[in-house]
Amino acid sequence: MIIGGIQKSSFIDYPSKISCVLFTIGCNFECPYCHNPDLIKRTPNDLTIDPKEVFAFLKKRRPLLDGVVITGGEPTLQNDLFDFCEQIKMLGYPVKLDTNGTRPKIIKKLVKKKLIDYIAMDIKTEPDRYSPDITKTYKADDICDSIQFIKKSGLPHEFRTTCVKSIVDKDAIHAVSRLISGADLYALQKVNIKNVTVLNPQYFETHKWQYDAQAMEKLREIASKFVKNTIIR
């Protein structure tokens, strides 16, 4: 596992649990609003954390932590993700996976092997509208496959959409909400580019990006017709 960061405790990343958050390096998307740009591509100068140090920390903190979140980057790109999750499970921790859904076969295998306990999938916009702002190379069918599998997986789950005006509009929310109809939770996330480092700040110089509170509520109302538990973050 190529681990680029660790948040030793979090009260918000794993619902109802105090968790440790592990950040993997490497992603197949280039979302302009990404708050973890250092994790997108690996370079020779990247400082990484030895997995042995992670396991030693998790073993020591077992009385204080309730779960582990594996996020990124995109964790499903990691070649040894299965072994890594298995070792965390052996320590007695439930595992939450954050994913962009581009590798449904990996997600299915993780669930089949009972290596994860909660799934959070980011849906950037309508699956056929990811290019060019999110990525130029992807398969919309993979996104849809992951969505349908997660809904039927039997595991606690949530879907999330970061609401950037130029990428997400009312039609997109309507389409995504229909795709995830019946899901456990749908979180509409407010975008924040102020006082934070994002992957492509120049993007926001030429594109409209921010919804106000009233507009976010209108998006939530659209989504709530399909997903009962729809929230704004």
C-alpha angles and dihedrals in degrees: 000000000000103000117185101178148002132209103202096207136011132174096192110042099071113039113246092357139096101231145182113230120214119196117208123204121238133053135187092211131072103202106181091220095051110140093201103058092151089065098054101083128017118234130185089252095057115124109224134188119238109240088225088064090050093053092046089052093047092049091051094047097045093114091053104040130067101191150352127243119205111200138147153105089341113316096199089069090068112104096212098041093120095054090044093053091045092055091049090050090050088060088059100255126135111228129223118198124206111201143162091222098237094125107051093166090062092048091050092049092049091052094044091053090046092236097136132047104189132027128202116186125191114218107194097194136308105339093242092052101061093103128113104001098047102026139332096216121054143103117248089201090063091055091051092045091054092048094053094044094049091050090053097037095095090229124119106263147165138199122215136196124189105216108226109164096224092050104030124045135157092277091052093050090048092050095045092046091054090051093052096038110154095021121148095244140356117197121195106203126209112229118237123191099153118108091354134097114248130183097248114017090168089066090068092053090068104027132065108242119161129081117199122229094266093051091048090054090053089054090049090052090055092050095044090067087069105025115042095202102055119154140176118232 
